[in-house]
Amino acid sequence: MKIVPVIICGGAGTRLFPENKNNLPKQFIDFGGWTMFQKTLERIKSPIYSDPVISTNIKYAAIVKKFLKKYKVKKFKIILEPSKQNTAPAILASALLPFIKANQPILFLPSDQIIEQNNIFNQSILKNLNNIFYKDVFIFGIKPTEPSDQYGYFYLNSNKNTVSKFIEKPSVKIAKKILKNNAYWNAGIFLATKETLIYHFMNCQKDIFKNTLQSILKAKYKKNEIFLDKKCYIKNKKISFDYAILEKIKYIKAITLKLDWSDIGSWKSITSLFKKNKKKYYNKKNLFIRPWGTYRNLFKGKNFLIKELVVNPKGCLSLQSHKYRSEHWNIFEGKPLITLNKKSFYSKKNDLIYIPQGAIHRIHNKFKQKVKIIEAQIGTLLKETDIKRYEDIYGRVKK
């Protein structure tokens, strides 16, 4: 029996552009000739899957259909939420679709993740497919590469395939301790059968089950689209699948993945991705030489620009501010002295420095090693003309 892949892509992704609500949700943003929605669709191009189900908000219906056509996905179903109620109702609504059989495995995939080794991912699922029994829920774990406050974690029991404890997005300080105890990042990917999800929702979230079932029974069907009944669906409380189900059931199985994974939910993860693949964007036209070193424009998207900065030993950028943009600096090499308004401090590798719009700032490299930074500029005007200089050792301040 084939797996039904359900792609969850109803989120707005407001963390990337909190000041600009007109930006596309992050799963549809062009990050250099590709989108995360596209990457997710490519992940399920395997004979182990049936046609995809796309779970999204009704206001994203047109853009979902546009991308499905662009990526030549001809067979699909789109289930449309009338309101954003978080992942628990969305997952249940997808599972309750009448064409999905009771014992059919369903894979729930966030649309905002990067997994480059699709073969390894699908082989891991296939390996565990015969172990999916009634009441079983599988979650997917990633071995952490650094302590992060962006992800949830879980511990495994001694048998190495069941979960003993969840930890929701800890501070970096706590995350450092967690890593020493062999915790895994919770990838937010779930695998279960239809009958299993019905069982757990009926036992743990009866109201959500009742309201969501009614929204399916009263749904309107139009070609490949399923419009959930609004009056029933909006009665659901807004709650994630993790809180609604996973943290209330005792026995959860885990599939641990040994592959490169990234949840693109922050500018640090985006700049890290560009750092890894920066040579793809190198050409002679996008390199600019300055007295302090060089910068290279890697990619310009809608209201954002990704750059690579290389600050030479003893190099010092001007003390400056920007009227129309904010910046995120991901430090990859060196130990720059950062000035941010009235504070000065040394930064180190893997630090992310946020420069708010209008803040006075500077980078100074006092050491022999070059400083290398991937910078994300966010704003409505992303040009060199948006620089107001206050001090400059190269004489570029206009008097």
C-alpha positions as CSV (number, residue, x, y, z in Angstrom):
1,M,0.0,0.0,0.0
2,K,1.4,3.4,-1.0
3,I,2.0,6.2,1.5
4,V,-0.1,9.3,1.2
5,P,2.2,12.4,1.4
6,V,0.5,15.4,3.0
7,I,2.4,18.7,2.6
8,I,1.5,21.2,5.3
9,C,2.0,24.7,3.9
10,G,-0.6,26.9,5.5
11,G,1.9,28.9,7.6
12,A,2.7,32.6,7.0
13,G,6.4,32.5,7.9
14,T,6.2,35.9,9.6
15,R,9.4,35.5,11.5
16,L,11.5,36.3,8.4
17,F,9.6,39.5,7.5
18,P,7.9,40.8,10.7
19,E,7.8,44.4,9.5
20,N,6.4,43.5,6.1
21,K,3.2,41.4,6.0
22,N,2.9,41.6,2.2
23,N,5.7,39.1,1.7
24,L,5.0,35.6,0.4
25,P,4.9,32.8,3.0
26,K,8.5,31.4,3.2
27,Q,7.6,28.1,1.5
28,F,6.9,30.0,-1.7
29,I,9.8,32.5,-1.6
30,D,12.4,32.2,-4.5
31,F,15.7,31.6,-2.8
32,G,17.8,31.5,-5.9
33,G,15.9,29.6,-8.6
34,W,14.1,27.3,-6.1
35,T,11.5,27.3,-3.4
36,M,11.1,25.2,-0.3
37,F,7.7,24.0,-1.6
38,Q,9.4,22.8,-4.7
39,K,12.0,21.0,-2.7
40,T,9.3,19.2,-0.7
41,L,7.5,18.1,-3.9
42,E,10.8,16.7,-5.2
43,R,11.2,14.7,-2.0
44,I,8.0,12.7,-2.7
45,K,8.8,11.8,-6.3
46,S,9.1,8.1,-5.5
47,P,7.0,5.1,-6.2
48,I,6.4,4.6,-2.5
49,Y,4.1,7.6,-2.5
50,S,0.6,8.1,-3.9
51,D,-0.4,11.5,-5.3
52,P,0.2,14.4,-2.9
53,V,-2.3,16.1,-0.7
54,I,-1.6,19.8,-0.1
55,S,-3.0,21.3,3.2
56,T,-3.0,25.0,3.1
57,N,-5.0,28.1,3.9
58,I,-7.7,29.2,1.5
59,K,-6.0,32.5,0.7
60,Y,-2.9,30.6,-0.6
61,A,-5.0,28.4,-3.0
62,A,-4.1,30.3,-6.1
63,I,-0.4,30.4,-5.4
64,V,-0.3,26.6,-4.6
65,K,-2.1,25.8,-7.9
66,K,0.4,28.1,-9.7
67,F,3.4,26.3,-8.3
68,L,1.9,22.8,-8.8
69,K,1.5,23.8,-12.5
70,K,5.0,25.2,-12.7
71,Y,6.5,22.1,-11.2
72,K,4.4,19.9,-13.5
73,V,2.5,18.1,-10.7
74,K,-0.7,17.0,-12.5
75,K,-2.4,14.7,-9.9
76,F,-3.0,16.1,-6.4
77,K,-5.6,17.2,-3.9
78,I,-5.7,20.5,-2.1
79,I,-7.5,20.7,1.3
80,L,-8.3,24.3,2.1
81,E,-8.5,25.7,5.7
82,P,-11.0,28.6,6.1
83,S,-8.8,29.8,9.0
84,K,-5.4,29.1,10.5
85,Q,-5.9,26.8,13.5
86,N,-2.4,25.4,13.7
87,T,-1.2,21.9,12.8
88,A,-3.4,19.6,14.9
89,P,-6.7,20.4,13.1
90,A,-4.9,20.6,9.7
91,I,-3.3,17.1,10.2
92,L,-6.6,15.5,11.3
93,A,-8.6,17.1,8.5
94,S,-6.2,15.7,5.9
95,A,-6.3,12.2,7.5
96,L,-10.1,12.2,7.5
97,L,-10.4,12.6,3.7
98,P,-12.7,9.9,2.5
99,F,-10.4,8.5,-0.2
100,I,-7.7,7.6,2.4
101,K,-8.1,4.0,3.7
102,A,-8.2,3.3,7.4
103,N,-4.9,1.4,7.5
104,Q,-3.1,3.5,4.9
105,P,0.1,5.2,6.1
106,I,0.2,9.0,5.9
107,L,3.4,11.1,5.9
108,F,3.0,14.7,7.1
109,L,5.7,17.0,5.7
110,P,6.3,20.6,6.6
111,S,6.8,22.7,3.4
112,D,9.6,24.8,4.8
113,Q,12.5,22.3,5.2
114,I,15.5,21.4,3.2
115,I,16.6,17.8,2.9
116,E,19.1,17.3,0.2
117,Q,19.5,13.5,0.3
118,N,16.0,12.5,-0.7
119,N,17.0,8.9,-1.3
120,I,18.3,8.4,2.2
121,F,15.1,10.0,3.6
122,N,12.8,7.7,1.6
123,Q,14.9,4.6,2.4
124,S,14.5,5.4,6.1
125,I,10.7,5.5,5.7
126,L,10.6,2.3,3.6
127,K,12.7,0.5,6.2
128,N,10.1,1.3,8.9
129,L,7.0,0.9,6.8
130,N,6.4,-2.7,8.0
131,N,6.6,-1.5,11.7
132,I,3.6,0.8,11.5
133,F,0.9,-0.8,13.7
134,Y,-2.4,0.5,15.1
135,K,-1.8,3.3,17.6
136,D,1.8,3.9,16.4
137,V,2.9,7.4,15.6
138,F,6.4,7.9,14.2
139,I,8.3,11.2,14.6
140,F,11.6,12.0,12.9
141,G,14.8,13.1,14.6
142,I,17.9,14.9,13.4
143,K,21.2,14.7,15.1
144,P,21.9,18.4,16.1
145,T,24.8,20.2,14.6
146,E,24.8,23.0,17.2
147,P,22.8,24.2,20.2
148,S,19.8,26.0,18.9
149,D,16.8,27.7,20.4
150,Q,14.9,27.4,17.1
151,Y,14.0,23.7,17.4
152,G,12.2,21.3,19.8
153,Y,14.2,18.3,21.0
154,F,13.5,14.8,22.2
155,Y,15.3,12.0,24.0
156,L,15.2,8.3,23.1
157,N,14.6,5.4,25.5
158,S,17.3,2.8,25.9
159,N,15.9,0.7,23.1
160,K,16.8,3.6,20.7
161,N,13.5,3.7,18.8
162,T,11.0,5.1,21.2
163,V,10.7,8.6,22.6
164,S,11.2,9.2,26.4
165,K,10.8,13.0,26.6
166,F,10.1,16.1,24.6
167,I,11.7,19.5,25.2
168,E,10.1,22.5,23.5
169,K,12.5,25.1,22.1
170,P,14.9,25.6,25.0
171,S,17.4,28.5,25.5
172,V,20.8,28.1,23.9
173,K,22.2,27.6,27.4
174,I,19.9,24.6,28.1
175,A,20.3,23.3,24.5
176,K,24.1,23.0,25.2
177,K,23.3,20.7,28.1
178,I,20.7,18.7,26.1
179,L,23.3,18.0,23.3
180,K,25.6,16.3,25.9
181,N,22.7,13.8,26.6
182,N,22.3,12.7,23.0
183,A,19.0,14.5,22.3
184,Y,17.6,14.9,18.7
185,W,16.0,17.8,17.0
186,N,12.3,17.2,16.4
187,A,12.0,17.6,12.6
188,G,8.2,18.1,12.7
189,I,7.6,15.2,10.3
190,F,5.1,12.6,11.3
191,L,4.1,9.2,10.0
192,A,0.9,7.3,11.1
193,T,-2.2,5.6,9.7
194,K,-5.6,7.1,9.4
195,E,-7.1,4.8,12.1
196,T,-4.3,5.7,14.5
197,L,-4.9,9.4,14.2
198,I,-8.6,8.9,14.7
199,Y,-7.9,6.9,17.8
200,H,-5.6,9.4,19.4
201,F,-7.7,12.5,18.6
202,M,-10.9,10.7,19.9
203,N,-9.0,10.0,23.2
204,C,-7.0,13.2,23.6
205,Q,-8.9,15.9,21.7
206,K,-12.6,14.9,21.4
207,D,-13.7,18.5,20.5
208,I,-11.1,18.8,17.7
209,F,-12.2,15.4,16.3
210,K,-15.9,16.3,16.4
211,N,-15.4,19.8,14.8
212,T,-13.0,18.7,12.2
213,L,-15.0,15.6,11.2
214,Q,-18.1,17.9,10.7
215,S,-16.0,20.3,8.6
216,I,-15.1,17.3,6.4
217,L,-18.6,16.0,6.2
218,K,-19.9,19.4,5.2
219,A,-17.0,20.3,3.0
220,K,-17.5,21.4,-0.6
221,Y,-15.6,19.7,-3.4
222,K,-14.5,21.4,-6.6
223,K,-12.3,19.4,-9.0
224,N,-9.1,18.8,-7.0
225,E,-10.0,21.2,-4.1
226,I,-11.7,20.4,-0.8
227,F,-13.2,23.5,1.0
228,L,-13.6,22.7,4.7
229,D,-16.8,24.0,6.3
230,K,-15.9,27.2,8.0
231,K,-18.5,27.2,10.8
232,C,-17.3,23.8,12.1
233,Y,-13.6,24.3,11.5
234,I,-13.2,27.6,13.3
235,K,-14.6,26.0,16.5
236,N,-11.3,24.2,16.9
237,K,-8.8,25.6,19.3
238,K,-5.5,26.7,17.7
239,I,-3.0,24.1,18.8
240,S,-0.1,22.2,17.3
241,F,0.0,18.5,16.8
242,D,2.9,18.2,19.3
243,Y,0.9,19.8,22.1
244,A,-2.5,18.3,21.2
245,I,-1.4,14.7,20.6
246,L,2.3,13.8,20.9
247,E,2.8,15.1,24.5
248,K,-0.3,13.3,25.6
249,I,0.4,9.8,24.4
250,K,2.9,7.4,26.0
251,Y,4.3,5.4,23.2
252,I,5.9,7.2,20.3
253,K,8.3,5.6,17.8
254,A,11.2,7.5,16.3
255,I,13.0,7.4,13.0
256,T,16.4,9.1,13.3
257,L,17.8,10.5,10.1
258,K,21.5,10.8,9.2
259,L,21.4,13.5,6.6
260,D,21.7,17.2,6.0
261,W,18.5,18.9,7.2
262,S,17.5,22.5,7.8
263,D,14.3,24.1,9.0
264,I,14.3,27.4,7.2
265,G,12.7,29.5,9.9
266,S,15.3,32.1,10.5
267,W,17.8,34.3,8.7
268,K,20.6,32.3,10.4
269,S,19.5,29.1,8.7
270,I,19.0,30.9,5.4
271,T,22.5,32.5,5.5
272,S,24.0,29.2,6.5
273,L,22.4,27.6,3.5
274,F,23.9,30.3,1.2
275,K,27.3,29.9,2.8
276,K,27.2,26.2,2.1
277,N,26.2,26.8,-1.6
278,K,27.8,30.2,-2.2
279,K,30.0,29.1,-5.1
280,K,26.8,28.5,-7.2
281,Y,26.2,32.2,-7.1
282,Y,29.8,33.4,-7.8
283,N,30.5,35.4,-11.0
284,K,32.7,38.3,-11.9
285,K,29.8,40.8,-12.1
286,N,28.7,40.4,-8.5
287,L,32.1,41.0,-6.9
288,F,32.9,44.5,-5.5
289,I,36.2,45.7,-4.2
290,R,36.3,48.2,-1.3
291,P,39.2,49.7,0.8
292,W,38.3,47.3,3.7
293,G,38.0,44.1,1.6
294,T,35.3,42.8,-0.8
295,Y,31.6,42.1,-0.9
296,R,29.7,39.8,-3.3
297,N,25.9,39.9,-4.0
298,L,24.8,36.3,-3.9
299,F,21.1,36.6,-4.5
300,K,18.5,39.3,-4.6
301,G,14.9,38.3,-3.7
302,K,11.7,40.1,-3.0
303,N,12.7,42.6,-0.2
304,F,15.9,40.7,0.7
305,L,19.5,40.6,-0.5
306,I,22.1,38.0,0.5
307,K,25.7,39.1,0.4
308,E,29.1,37.7,1.3
309,L,31.5,40.2,3.1
310,V,35.2,39.6,3.4
311,V,37.0,42.1,5.7
312,N,40.8,42.1,5.4
313,P,43.1,42.2,8.4
314,K,43.0,45.8,9.8
315,G,40.0,46.5,7.5
316,C,37.3,48.7,9.0
317,L,33.9,49.5,7.5
318,S,32.6,53.0,8.0
319,L,30.4,53.8,11.0
320,Q,27.1,53.9,9.3
321,S,23.3,53.5,9.4
322,H,20.5,52.6,7.0
323,K,17.1,54.2,6.6
324,Y,15.3,51.5,4.7
325,R,16.7,48.2,5.8
326,S,17.7,46.0,8.7
327,E,20.5,43.4,8.5
328,H,21.4,40.0,9.9
329,W,25.1,39.1,10.0
330,N,26.1,35.4,10.3
331,I,29.8,35.3,11.3
332,F,31.6,32.4,9.6
333,E,35.3,33.2,10.0
334,G,37.4,35.6,12.1
335,K,36.7,37.6,15.2
336,P,35.3,41.0,14.2
337,L,34.9,44.0,16.6
338,I,31.3,45.0,16.2
339,T,29.9,48.5,17.0
340,L,26.2,48.6,17.5
341,N,24.9,52.0,18.6
342,K,26.7,52.7,21.9
343,K,28.0,49.2,22.4
344,S,31.2,47.6,21.1
345,F,31.9,43.8,21.4
346,Y,33.9,41.0,19.7
347,S,31.9,38.5,17.9
348,K,32.9,34.9,17.1
349,K,32.2,32.1,14.6
350,N,28.5,31.1,14.3
351,D,27.2,34.3,16.0
352,L,24.3,36.0,14.4
353,I,24.2,39.8,14.8
354,Y,21.0,41.7,14.2
355,I,21.3,45.3,13.0
356,P,17.9,47.1,13.3
357,Q,16.8,49.6,10.8
358,G,18.4,53.0,11.7
359,A,21.0,51.5,14.1
360,I,24.5,52.9,13.9
361,H,27.0,50.1,13.3
362,R,30.4,49.1,12.1
363,I,32.6,46.0,11.5
364,H,36.4,46.3,12.4
365,N,38.9,43.5,11.8
366,K,41.8,44.0,14.2
367,F,43.4,40.6,13.6
368,K,45.5,38.8,11.0
369,Q,42.7,36.4,10.0
370,K,40.1,37.6,7.5
371,V,36.6,38.1,8.7
372,K,33.9,36.4,6.6
373,I,30.2,37.1,7.0
374,I,27.1,36.2,5.1
375,E,24.7,39.1,5.4
376,A,21.0,39.2,4.8
377,Q,19.6,42.7,4.1
378,I,15.8,43.0,4.6
379,G,13.9,46.1,3.5
380,T,12.2,48.0,0.7
381,L,15.4,49.7,-0.6
382,L,18.5,47.5,-0.9
383,K,21.1,49.7,-2.5
384,E,24.5,51.2,-1.6
385,T,22.8,54.6,-1.7
386,D,21.1,53.8,1.6
387,I,24.2,54.4,3.6
388,K,24.7,57.3,6.0
389,R,28.3,57.5,7.1
390,Y,29.4,59.1,10.4
391,E,33.1,58.1,10.5
392,D,35.4,56.5,8.0
393,I,39.1,55.8,8.1
394,Y,39.3,55.9,4.2
395,G,38.0,59.5,4.0
396,R,34.5,58.7,2.6
397,V,32.5,60.9,5.0
398,K,31.0,63.8,3.2
399,K,31.5,67.0,5.2
